[in-house]
Amino acid sequence: METAYIKTPLGIATIIGDENGISVISVSDEGEISKTISTILQHAVSQLNDYFEGKRSDFDFKLNPKGTDFQQKVWKGLLEIPFGKTMSYMDLSKKLGDVKAIRAVASANGKNPLWIVVPCHRVIGTDGSLTGYAGGLWRKKWLLEHENPTMQQSLF
């Protein structure tokens, strides 16, 4: 596994992956920025930088997140939420075929190992509120505004 640390507007992003794909992208408030980026991670790092510069709305590098079958199903569902749009936990549960699984869906959403790329930040409360986000609600708000500035101004 290779690891890179890059600076983003929201903190230091950690990218971990190998020839099978990227398995982790996370964010923290502190960290040492990588001086060199391994070839395996360069495509992901480049696309993340493009995203933050407003030049990219989707990602096409290979993903390899680790999780249960159910978590994988939820993360695939998250990938279908378009850039600049949001979906409620309830609607995501319905889309995945079981409205009663809303808590399990929310739990899987919270365990998403691929920050930004698997867009868990696009999932909101049924009432439009910014509920739960492992990276902090201020980051979720920033990401939603970054992806759709005009829509988010009406929510706050």
C-alpha positions in Angstrom: 0.0 0.0 0.0 1.2 3.5 -0.9 0.2 6.6 1.1 0.2 10.3 0.2 -0.7 13.4 2.1 -1.9 16.5 0.3 -3.1 19.9 1.4 -6.8 20.7 0.6 -8.9 23.7 1.6 -10.5 21.4 4.3 -7.3 20.0 5.8 -4.7 17.4 5.0 -6.1 14.5 2.9 -4.6 11.1 3.3 -4.8 8.9 0.2 -4.0 5.2 0.5 -4.0 2.6 -2.3 -2.2 0.1 -4.5 -2.4 -1.4 -7.9 -5.9 -2.6 -7.1 -7.2 0.9 -6.5 -7.6 3.6 -3.9 -8.9 2.1 -0.6 -8.9 5.2 1.7 -9.2 8.9 1.3 -9.7 10.8 4.6 -9.1 14.2 6.0 -7.6 15.6 9.2 -6.7 18.9 10.6 -2.9 18.2 10.8 -0.3 16.3 9.0 2.9 16.4 7.0 2.4 17.0 3.3 4.1 14.4 1.0 7.1 15.7 -0.9 6.7 13.0 -3.5 3.6 11.1 -4.7 4.0 7.5 -5.8 2.9 6.7 -9.4 0.1 4.5 -8.1 -1.5 7.5 -6.4 -0.8 10.3 -8.8 -4.0 10.0 -10.8 -6.1 10.2 -7.6 -4.1 13.1 -6.2 -4.4 15.0 -9.5 -8.2 14.5 -9.7 -8.7 15.6 -6.1 -6.7 18.7 -6.7 -8.8 19.4 -9.8 -12.0 18.9 -7.7 -10.9 21.5 -5.2 -9.9 23.9 -8.0 -13.5 23.6 -9.4 -12.2 21.8 -12.6 -13.7 18.4 -11.9 -17.1 17.0 -10.8 -16.5 13.3 -11.0 -13.6 10.8 -10.5 -12.5 8.0 -12.7 -9.6 6.4 -10.9 -10.0 2.8 -9.6 -11.6 2.4 -6.2 -11.0 -0.5 -3.8 -12.8 0.3 -0.5 -13.0 -2.3 2.2 -16.3 -3.0 3.8 -19.2 -5.5 4.2 -21.5 -6.4 1.3 -24.1 -4.0 2.7 -21.7 -1.2 3.1 -20.5 -1.7 -0.5 -24.1 -1.5 -1.7 -24.7 1.7 0.2 -21.4 3.2 -1.2 -22.4 2.3 -4.7 -25.7 4.0 -4.1 -23.8 7.2 -3.0 -21.9 7.2 -6.2 -25.2 7.6 -8.1 -26.0 11.0 -6.3 -25.1 13.6 -9.0 -22.6 16.4 -8.4 -24.4 19.4 -7.0 -27.4 17.4 -5.8 -28.4 16.0 -2.4 -30.5 13.1 -1.3 -32.0 12.3 2.1 -31.1 9.2 4.1 -34.7 8.1 3.7 -34.6 8.5 -0.1 -31.3 6.7 -0.2 -32.8 3.8 1.8 -35.8 3.7 -0.5 -33.5 3.7 -3.6 -31.6 0.8 -2.1 -34.8 -1.1 -1.7 -35.5 -1.0 2.1 -37.0 2.1 3.7 -36.7 0.3 7.1 -32.9 0.1 6.7 -32.5 3.9 7.2 -30.3 3.5 10.3 -28.1 0.9 8.7 -27.8 3.0 5.6 -26.8 6.0 7.8 -24.2 3.9 9.6 -22.7 2.6 6.3 -22.7 6.2 5.0 -20.7 7.2 8.1 -18.2 4.4 7.5 -17.4 5.5 4.0 -13.6 5.2 3.6 -13.4 7.4 0.4 -14.0 11.0 1.4 -15.4 13.2 -1.4 -15.1 10.5 -4.1 -17.9 8.4 -2.6 -20.0 11.5 -1.9 -21.5 10.8 1.6 -21.5 14.5 2.1 -24.4 14.7 -0.4 -26.7 12.9 2.1 -28.9 15.1 4.2 -31.8 14.9 6.6 -35.3 14.5 5.3 -36.0 18.1 6.3 -32.9 19.4 4.4 -30.7 19.7 7.5 -27.0 18.9 7.5 -27.0 15.8 9.7 -24.0 13.8 10.8 -20.7 14.0 9.0 -17.6 12.2 10.2 -15.4 15.1 8.9 -17.4 17.7 10.7 -20.5 19.5 9.6 -18.5 22.6 8.6 -16.7 20.4 6.0 -20.0 19.0 4.7 -21.4 22.5 4.4 -18.2 23.6 2.5 -18.4 20.7 0.1 -22.1 21.2 -0.7 -21.5 24.9 -1.3 -18.5 24.1 -3.4 -20.5 21.8 -5.6 -23.6 24.0 -5.9 -23.2 27.5 -4.5 -26.6 28.9 -5.5 -28.6 26.0 -4.1 -26.8 26.1 -0.8 -27.3 29.8 -0.2 -31.0 29.1 0.1 -30.5 26.5 2.8 -28.6 28.7 5.3 
